[in-house]
Amino acid sequence: MWNEDVTKAFNHLKRVMTHPPVLALLDHNKLFCGGSGCFKDNMGVMLMQEGHPIAYINKPLGLK
């Protein structure tokens, strides 16, 4: 069901996807920079080129 909460979430998603940092396209001719981090029970990894994010993933570690 489409309601006001869904409309707010959809508009937020549109804002996030159209303003920096938006994922850049991969260029195999440029250097890659990778990084990772952990916070509590999550781990994240990011791939970047020239300061722009190319790909990222954030996953729970399943620790209790």
PDB file with one MODEL, atoms N, CA, C and O in Angstrom:
MODEL        1
ATOM      1  N   MET A   1       0.830  -1.183   0.000  1.00  0.00           N
ATOM      2  CA  MET A   1       0.000   0.000   0.000  1.00  0.00           C
ATOM      3  C   MET A   1       0.871   1.241   0.000  1.00  0.00           C
ATOM      4  O   MET A   1       1.808   1.349   0.791  1.00  0.00           O
ATOM      5  N   TRP A   2       0.569   2.160  -0.869  1.00  0.00           N
ATOM      6  CA  TRP A   2       1.329   3.410  -0.951  1.00  0.00           C
ATOM      7  C   TRP A   2       0.687   4.408  -0.002  1.00  0.00           C
ATOM      8  O   TRP A   2      -0.492   4.739  -0.132  1.00  0.00           O
ATOM      9  N   ASN A   3       1.489   4.889   0.970  1.00  0.00           N
ATOM     10  CA  ASN A   3       0.971   5.858   1.930  1.00  0.00           C
ATOM     11  C   ASN A   3       1.999   6.966   2.131  1.00  0.00           C
ATOM     12  O   ASN A   3       2.996   7.024   1.411  1.00  0.00           O
ATOM     13  N   GLU A   4       1.767   7.836   3.093  1.00  0.00           N
ATOM     14  CA  GLU A   4       2.653   8.983   3.316  1.00  0.00           C
ATOM     15  C   GLU A   4       4.065   8.542   3.709  1.00  0.00           C
ATOM     16  O   GLU A   4       5.038   9.158   3.274  1.00  0.00           O
ATOM     17  N   ASP A   5       4.194   7.495   4.517  1.00  0.00           N
ATOM     18  CA  ASP A   5       5.519   6.997   4.899  1.00  0.00           C
ATOM     19  C   ASP A   5       6.298   6.492   3.685  1.00  0.00           C
ATOM     20  O   ASP A   5       7.501   6.730   3.569  1.00  0.00           O
ATOM     21  N   VAL A   6       5.609   5.796   2.785  1.00  0.00           N
ATOM     22  CA  VAL A   6       6.259   5.299   1.576  1.00  0.00           C
ATOM     23  C   VAL A   6       6.670   6.467   0.684  1.00  0.00           C
ATOM     24  O   VAL A   6       7.753   6.440   0.099  1.00  0.00           O
ATOM     25  N   THR A   7       5.837   7.478   0.571  1.00  0.00           N
ATOM     26  CA  THR A   7       6.162   8.659  -0.218  1.00  0.00           C
ATOM     27  C   THR A   7       7.399   9.353   0.347  1.00  0.00           C
ATOM     28  O   THR A   7       8.282   9.751  -0.413  1.00  0.00           O
ATOM     29  N   LYS A   8       7.476   9.503   1.670  1.00  0.00           N
ATOM     30  CA  LYS A   8       8.648  10.121   2.297  1.00  0.00           C
ATOM     31  C   LYS A   8       9.904   9.306   2.025  1.00  0.00           C
ATOM     32  O   LYS A   8      10.946   9.870   1.692  1.00  0.00           O
ATOM     33  N   ALA A   9       9.819   7.988   2.162  1.00  0.00           N
ATOM     34  CA  ALA A   9      10.971   7.126   1.910  1.00  0.00           C
ATOM     35  C   ALA A   9      11.406   7.205   0.454  1.00  0.00           C
ATOM     36  O   ALA A   9      12.601   7.250   0.164  1.00  0.00           O
ATOM     37  N   PHE A  10      10.446   7.222  -0.462  1.00  0.00           N
ATOM     38  CA  PHE A  10      10.756   7.311  -1.888  1.00  0.00           C
ATOM     39  C   PHE A  10      11.435   8.639  -2.215  1.00  0.00           C
ATOM     40  O   PHE A  10      12.423   8.663  -2.948  1.00  0.00           O
ATOM     41  N   ASN A  11      10.918   9.735  -1.681  1.00  0.00           N
ATOM     42  CA  ASN A  11      11.528  11.051  -1.918  1.00  0.00           C
ATOM     43  C   ASN A  11      12.927  11.132  -1.314  1.00  0.00           C
ATOM     44  O   ASN A  11      13.821  11.736  -1.906  1.00  0.00           O
ATOM     45  N   HIS A  12      13.124  10.528  -0.139  1.00  0.00           N
ATOM     46  CA  HIS A  12      14.453  10.496   0.460  1.00  0.00           C
ATOM     47  C   HIS A  12      15.420   9.713  -0.431  1.00  0.00           C
ATOM     48  O   HIS A  12      16.550  10.148  -0.653  1.00  0.00           O
ATOM     49  N   LEU A  13      14.986   8.578  -0.933  1.00  0.00           N
ATOM     50  CA  LEU A  13      15.818   7.776  -1.818  1.00  0.00           C
ATOM     51  C   LEU A  13      16.192   8.543  -3.084  1.00  0.00           C
ATOM     52  O   LEU A  13      17.336   8.470  -3.532  1.00  0.00           O
ATOM     53  N   LYS A  14      15.251   9.270  -3.661  1.00  0.00           N
ATOM     54  CA  LYS A  14      15.548  10.073  -4.851  1.00  0.00           C
ATOM     55  C   LYS A  14      16.606  11.131  -4.546  1.00  0.00           C
ATOM     56  O   LYS A  14      17.512  11.352  -5.349  1.00  0.00           O
ATOM     57  N   ARG A  15      16.493  11.795  -3.369  1.00  0.00           N
ATOM     58  CA  ARG A  15      17.484  12.813  -2.985  1.00  0.00           C
ATOM     59  C   ARG A  15      18.861  12.195  -2.816  1.00  0.00           C
ATOM     60  O   ARG A  15      19.855  12.740  -3.298  1.00  0.00           O
ATOM     61  N   VAL A  16      18.923  11.058  -2.130  1.00  0.00           N
ATOM     62  CA  VAL A  16      20.206  10.404  -1.863  1.00  0.00           C
ATOM     63  C   VAL A  16      20.875   9.955  -3.158  1.00  0.00           C
ATOM     64  O   VAL A  16      22.091  10.079  -3.299  1.00  0.00           O
ATOM     65  N   MET A  17      20.100   9.439  -4.099  1.00  0.00           N
ATOM     66  CA  MET A  17      20.664   8.915  -5.339  1.00  0.00           C
ATOM     67  C   MET A  17      21.044   9.997  -6.352  1.00  0.00           C
ATOM     68  O   MET A  17      21.719   9.702  -7.338  1.00  0.00           O
ATOM     69  N   THR A  18      20.626  11.232  -6.125  1.00  0.00           N
ATOM     70  CA  THR A  18      20.933  12.294  -7.087  1.00  0.00           C
ATOM     71  C   THR A  18      21.867  13.354  -6.536  1.00  0.00           C
ATOM     72  O   THR A  18      22.111  14.360  -7.203  1.00  0.00           O
ATOM     73  N   HIS A  19      22.396  13.156  -5.339  1.00  0.00           N
ATOM     74  CA  HIS A  19      23.343  14.102  -4.746  1.00  0.00           C
ATOM     75  C   HIS A  19      24.574  13.340  -4.269  1.00  0.00           C
ATOM     76  O   HIS A  19      24.471  12.168  -3.904  1.00  0.00           O
ATOM     77  N   PRO A  20      25.737  13.990  -4.268  1.00  0.00           N
ATOM     78  CA  PRO A  20      26.972  13.311  -3.837  1.00  0.00           C
ATOM     79  C   PRO A  20      26.823  12.748  -2.442  1.00  0.00           C
ATOM     80  O   PRO A  20      26.065  13.312  -1.653  1.00  0.00           O
ATOM     81  N   PRO A  21      27.501  11.669  -2.092  1.00  0.00           N
ATOM     82  CA  PRO A  21      28.340  10.876  -3.004  1.00  0.00           C
ATOM     83  C   PRO A  21      27.538   9.809  -3.741  1.00  0.00           C
ATOM     84  O   PRO A  21      27.085   8.840  -3.132  1.00  0.00           O
ATOM     85  N   VAL A  22      27.366   9.977  -5.016  1.00  0.00           N
ATOM     86  CA  VAL A  22      26.725   8.985  -5.879  1.00  0.00           C
ATOM     87  C   VAL A  22      27.834   8.100  -6.438  1.00  0.00           C
ATOM     88  O   VAL A  22      28.931   8.590  -6.705  1.00  0.00           O
ATOM     89  N   LEU A  23      27.574   6.820  -6.618  1.00  0.00           N
ATOM     90  CA  LEU A  23      28.600   5.925  -7.131  1.00  0.00           C
ATOM     91  C   LEU A  23      29.081   6.370  -8.508  1.00  0.00           C
ATOM     92  O   LEU A  23      28.283   6.740  -9.368  1.00  0.00           O
ATOM     93  N   ALA A  24      30.412   6.326  -8.704  1.00  0.00           N
ATOM     94  CA  ALA A  24      31.008   6.686  -9.988  1.00  0.00           C
ATOM     95  C   ALA A  24      31.174   5.422 -10.829  1.00  0.00           C
ATOM     96  O   ALA A  24      31.083   4.306 -10.316  1.00  0.00           O
ATOM     97  N   LEU A  25      31.417   5.610 -12.113  1.00  0.00           N
ATOM     98  CA  LEU A  25      31.664   4.472 -12.994  1.00  0.00           C
ATOM     99  C   LEU A  25      33.104   4.003 -12.839  1.00  0.00           C
ATOM    100  O   LEU A  25      34.004   4.816 -12.630  1.00  0.00           O
ATOM    101  N   LEU A  26      33.323   2.718 -12.939  1.00  0.00           N
ATOM    102  CA  LEU A  26      34.632   2.102 -12.816  1.00  0.00           C
ATOM    103  C   LEU A  26      35.477   2.412 -14.043  1.00  0.00           C
ATOM    104  O   LEU A  26      34.991   2.317 -15.171  1.00  0.00           O
ATOM    105  N   ASP A  27      36.750   2.784 -13.832  1.00  0.00           N
ATOM    106  CA  ASP A  27      37.706   3.016 -14.918  1.00  0.00           C
ATOM    107  C   ASP A  27      38.927   2.149 -14.643  1.00  0.00           C
ATOM    108  O   ASP A  27      39.689   2.431 -13.719  1.00  0.00           O
ATOM    109  N   HIS A  28      39.121   1.096 -15.437  1.00  0.00           N
ATOM    110  CA  HIS A  28      40.222   0.158 -15.213  1.00  0.00           C
ATOM    111  C   HIS A  28      41.589   0.786 -15.486  1.00  0.00           C
ATOM    112  O   HIS A  28      42.610   0.169 -15.181  1.00  0.00           O
ATOM    113  N   ASN A  29      41.637   1.990 -16.049  1.00  0.00           N
ATOM    114  CA  ASN A  29      42.903   2.672 -16.319  1.00  0.00           C
ATOM    115  C   ASN A  29      43.351   3.545 -15.162  1.00  0.00           C
ATOM    116  O   ASN A  29      44.416   4.158 -15.242  1.00  0.00           O
ATOM    117  N   LYS A  30      42.578   3.623 -14.093  1.00  0.00           N
ATOM    118  CA  LYS A  30      42.913   4.448 -12.932  1.00  0.00           C
ATOM    119  C   LYS A  30      43.171   3.557 -11.722  1.00  0.00           C
ATOM    120  O   LYS A  30      42.742   2.404 -11.676  1.00  0.00           O
ATOM    121  N   LEU A  31      43.882   4.116 -10.744  1.00  0.00           N
ATOM    122  CA  LEU A  31      44.173   3.383  -9.518  1.00  0.00           C
ATOM    123  C   LEU A  31      42.926   3.213  -8.670  1.00  0.00           C
ATOM    124  O   LEU A  31      42.037   4.065  -8.660  1.00  0.00           O
ATOM    125  N   PHE A  32      42.880   2.100  -7.961  1.00  0.00           N
ATOM    126  CA  PHE A  32      41.797   1.808  -7.020  1.00  0.00           C
ATOM    127  C   PHE A  32      42.290   2.073  -5.611  1.00  0.00           C
ATOM    128  O   PHE A  32      43.480   1.938  -5.324  1.00  0.00           O
ATOM    129  N   CYS A  33      41.389   2.442  -4.747  1.00  0.00           N
ATOM    130  CA  CYS A  33      41.676   2.594  -3.331  1.00  0.00           C
ATOM    131  C   CYS A  33      40.572   1.863  -2.581  1.00  0.00           C
ATOM    132  O   CYS A  33      39.388   2.084  -2.838  1.00  0.00           O
ATOM    133  N   GLY A  34      40.952   1.006  -1.668  1.00  0.00           N
ATOM    134  CA  GLY A  34      39.964   0.255  -0.910  1.00  0.00           C
ATOM    135  C   GLY A  34      40.096   0.531   0.573  1.00  0.00           C
ATOM    136  O   GLY A  34      41.168   0.900   1.053  1.00  0.00           O
ATOM    137  N   GLY A  35      39.025   0.356   1.284  1.00  0.00           N
ATOM    138  CA  GLY A  35      39.052   0.541   2.724  1.00  0.00           C
ATOM    139  C   GLY A  35      37.989  -0.312   3.380  1.00  0.00           C
ATOM    140  O   GLY A  35      37.013  -0.719   2.750  1.00  0.00           O
ATOM    141  N   SER A  36      38.197  -0.571   4.652  1.00  0.00           N
ATOM    142  CA  SER A  36      37.219  -1.354   5.389  1.00  0.00           C
ATOM    143  C   SER A  36      37.108  -0.817   6.803  1.00  0.00           C
ATOM    144  O   SER A  36      37.994  -0.111   7.285  1.00  0.00           O
ATOM    145  N   GLY A  37      36.023  -1.155   7.455  1.00  0.00           N
ATOM    146  CA  GLY A  37      35.823  -0.721   8.822  1.00  0.00           C
ATOM    147  C   GLY A  37      34.793  -1.581   9.514  1.00  0.00           C
ATOM    148  O   GLY A  37      33.945  -2.207   8.879  1.00  0.00           O
ATOM    149  N   CYS A  38      34.885  -1.598  10.830  1.00  0.00           N
ATOM    150  CA  CYS A  38      33.941  -2.358  11.644  1.00  0.00           C
ATOM    151  C   CYS A  38      33.337  -1.446  12.698  1.00  0.00           C
ATOM    152  O   CYS A  38      34.007  -0.553  13.218  1.00  0.00           O
ATOM    153  N   PHE A  39      32.083  -1.674  13.006  1.00  0.00           N
ATOM    154  CA  PHE A  39      31.408  -0.968  14.077  1.00  0.00           C
ATOM    155  C   PHE A  39      30.433  -1.934  14.730  1.00  0.00           C
ATOM    156  O   PHE A  39      29.497  -2.423  14.097  1.00  0.00           O
ATOM    157  N   LYS A  40      30.668  -2.192  15.983  1.00  0.00           N
ATOM    158  CA  LYS A  40      29.855  -3.147  16.736  1.00  0.00           C
ATOM    159  C   LYS A  40      29.797  -4.480  16.006  1.00  0.00           C
ATOM    160  O   LYS A  40      30.805  -5.183  15.951  1.00  0.00           O
ATOM    161  N   ASP A  41      28.663  -4.846  15.450  1.00  0.00           N
ATOM    162  CA  ASP A  41      28.538  -6.151  14.803  1.00  0.00           C
ATOM    163  C   ASP A  41      28.357  -6.043  13.288  1.00  0.00           C
ATOM    164  O   ASP A  41      27.761  -6.925  12.672  1.00  0.00           O
ATOM    165  N   ASN A  42      28.875  -4.951  12.679  1.00  0.00           N
ATOM    166  CA  ASN A  42      28.812  -4.766  11.227  1.00  0.00           C
ATOM    167  C   ASN A  42      30.206  -4.542  10.671  1.00  0.00           C
ATOM    168  O   ASN A  42      31.088  -4.033  11.363  1.00  0.00           O
ATOM    169  N   MET A  43      30.397  -4.925   9.417  1.00  0.00           N
ATOM    170  CA  MET A  43      31.643  -4.665   8.716  1.00  0.00           C
ATOM    171  C   MET A  43      31.314  -4.065   7.365  1.00  0.00           C
ATOM    172  O   MET A  43      30.389  -4.514   6.688  1.00  0.00           O
ATOM    173  N   GLY A  44      32.071  -3.045   6.970  1.00  0.00           N
ATOM    174  CA  GLY A  44      31.855  -2.404   5.691  1.00  0.00           C
ATOM    175  C   GLY A  44      33.139  -2.337   4.883  1.00  0.00           C
ATOM    176  O   GLY A  44      34.231  -2.233   5.442  1.00  0.00           O
ATOM    177  N   VAL A  45      33.002  -2.397   3.563  1.00  0.00           N
ATOM    178  CA  VAL A  45      34.135  -2.312   2.651  1.00  0.00           C
ATOM    179  C   VAL A  45      33.745  -1.364   1.525  1.00  0.00           C
ATOM    180  O   VAL A  45      32.613  -1.399   1.044  1.00  0.00           O
ATOM    181  N   MET A  46      34.695  -0.508   1.101  1.00  0.00           N
ATOM    182  CA  MET A  46      34.415   0.448   0.038  1.00  0.00           C
ATOM    183  C   MET A  46      35.564   0.452  -0.967  1.00  0.00           C
ATOM    184  O   MET A  46      36.732   0.376  -0.585  1.00  0.00           O
ATOM    185  N   LEU A  47      35.227   0.542  -2.245  1.00  0.00           N
ATOM    186  CA  LEU A  47      36.187   0.681  -3.330  1.00  0.00           C
ATOM    187  C   LEU A  47      36.016   2.076  -3.913  1.00  0.00           C
ATOM    188  O   LEU A  47      34.899   2.492  -4.221  1.00  0.00           O
ATOM    189  N   MET A  48      37.139   2.810  -4.066  1.00  0.00           N
ATOM    190  CA  MET A  48      37.076   4.190  -4.551  1.00  0.00           C
ATOM    191  C   MET A  48      38.097   4.423  -5.660  1.00  0.00           C
ATOM    192  O   MET A  48      39.091   3.706  -5.773  1.00  0.00           O
ATOM    193  N   GLN A  49      37.826   5.448  -6.481  1.00  0.00           N
ATOM    194  CA  GLN A  49      38.769   5.948  -7.471  1.00  0.00           C
ATOM    195  C   GLN A  49      38.694   7.466  -7.435  1.00  0.00           C
ATOM    196  O   GLN A  49      37.613   8.048  -7.529  1.00  0.00           O
ATOM    197  N   GLU A  50      39.857   8.104  -7.299  1.00  0.00           N
ATOM    198  CA  GLU A  50      39.956   9.566  -7.285  1.00  0.00           C
ATOM    199  C   GLU A  50      38.973  10.207  -6.315  1.00  0.00           C
ATOM    200  O   GLU A  50      38.381  11.243  -6.619  1.00  0.00           O
ATOM    201  N   GLY A  51      38.801   9.597  -5.158  1.00  0.00           N
ATOM    202  CA  GLY A  51      37.933  10.150  -4.126  1.00  0.00           C
ATOM    203  C   GLY A  51      36.447   9.918  -4.315  1.00  0.00           C
ATOM    204  O   GLY A  51      35.641  10.431  -3.540  1.00  0.00           O
ATOM    205  N   HIS A  52      36.068   9.154  -5.331  1.00  0.00           N
ATOM    206  CA  HIS A  52      34.659   8.870  -5.592  1.00  0.00           C
ATOM    207  C   HIS A  52      34.370   7.403  -5.296  1.00  0.00           C
ATOM    208  O   HIS A  52      35.134   6.536  -5.721  1.00  0.00           O
ATOM    209  N   PRO A  53      33.290   7.103  -4.581  1.00  0.00           N
ATOM    210  CA  PRO A  53      32.955   5.707  -4.315  1.00  0.00           C
ATOM    211  C   PRO A  53      32.530   4.976  -5.585  1.00  0.00           C
ATOM    212  O   PRO A  53      31.740   5.489  -6.377  1.00  0.00           O
ATOM    213  N   ILE A  54      33.062   3.779  -5.762  1.00  0.00           N
ATOM    214  CA  ILE A  54      32.725   2.930  -6.909  1.00  0.00           C
ATOM    215  C   ILE A  54      31.753   1.836  -6.469  1.00  0.00           C
ATOM    216  O   ILE A  54      30.763   1.558  -7.146  1.00  0.00           O
ATOM    217  N   ALA A  55      32.053   1.225  -5.330  1.00  0.00           N
ATOM    218  CA  ALA A  55      31.216   0.140  -4.809  1.00  0.00           C
ATOM    219  C   ALA A  55      31.400   0.059  -3.305  1.00  0.00           C
ATOM    220  O   ALA A  55      32.446   0.437  -2.777  1.00  0.00           O
ATOM    221  N   TYR A  56      30.386  -0.432  -2.624  1.00  0.00           N
ATOM    222  CA  TYR A  56      30.492  -0.617  -1.186  1.00  0.00           C
ATOM    223  C   TYR A  56      29.533  -1.716  -0.750  1.00  0.00           C
ATOM    224  O   TYR A  56      28.562  -2.040  -1.434  1.00  0.00           O
ATOM    225  N   ILE A  57      29.844  -2.273   0.413  1.00  0.00           N
ATOM    226  CA  ILE A  57      28.970  -3.287   0.996  1.00  0.00           C
ATOM    227  C   ILE A  57      29.079  -3.172   2.510  1.00  0.00           C
ATOM    228  O   ILE A  57      30.152  -2.890   3.044  1.00  0.00           O
ATOM    229  N   ASN A  58      27.990  -3.387   3.179  1.00  0.00           N
ATOM    230  CA  ASN A  58      27.937  -3.364   4.637  1.00  0.00           C
ATOM    231  C   ASN A  58      27.132  -4.582   5.073  1.00  0.00           C
ATOM    232  O   ASN A  58      25.979  -4.750   4.676  1.00  0.00           O
ATOM    233  N   LYS A  59      27.748  -5.425   5.891  1.00  0.00           N
ATOM    234  CA  LYS A  59      27.099  -6.666   6.290  1.00  0.00           C
ATOM    235  C   LYS A  59      27.214  -6.867   7.791  1.00  0.00           C
ATOM    236  O   LYS A  59      28.232  -6.515   8.387  1.00  0.00           O
ATOM    237  N   PRO A  60      26.183  -7.428   8.409  1.00  0.00           N
ATOM    238  CA  PRO A  60      26.293  -7.809   9.814  1.00  0.00           C
ATOM    239  C   PRO A  60      27.214  -9.019   9.939  1.00  0.00           C
ATOM    240  O   PRO A  60      27.259  -9.874   9.055  1.00  0.00           O
ATOM    241  N   LEU A  61      27.947  -9.078  11.050  1.00  0.00           N
ATOM    242  CA  LEU A  61      28.884 -10.177  11.259  1.00  0.00           C
ATOM    243  C   LEU A  61      28.223 -11.386  11.916  1.00  0.00           C
ATOM    244  O   LEU A  61      28.827 -12.458  11.970  1.00  0.00           O
ATOM    245  N   GLY A  62      27.029 -11.241  12.405  1.00  0.00           N
ATOM    246  CA  GLY A  62      26.317 -12.362  13.015  1.00  0.00           C
ATOM    247  C   GLY A  62      26.844 -12.729  14.403  1.00  0.00           C
ATOM    248  O   GLY A  62      26.650 -13.850  14.872  1.00  0.00           O
ATOM    249  N   LEU A  63      27.515 -11.766  15.057  1.00  0.00           N
ATOM    250  CA  LEU A  63      28.030 -12.009  16.399  1.00  0.00           C
ATOM    251  C   LEU A  63      26.973 -11.672  17.433  1.00  0.00           C
ATOM    252  O   LEU A  63      26.206 -10.723  17.266  1.00  0.00           O
ATOM    253  N   LYS A  64      26.939 -12.451  18.500  1.00  0.00           N
ATOM    254  CA  LYS A  64      25.980 -12.158  19.573  1.00  0.00           C
ATOM    255  C   LYS A  64      26.665 -12.202  20.893  1.00  0.00           C
ATOM    256  O   LYS A  64      26.031 -11.983  21.925  1.00  0.00           O
TER     257      LYS A  64
ENDMDL
END
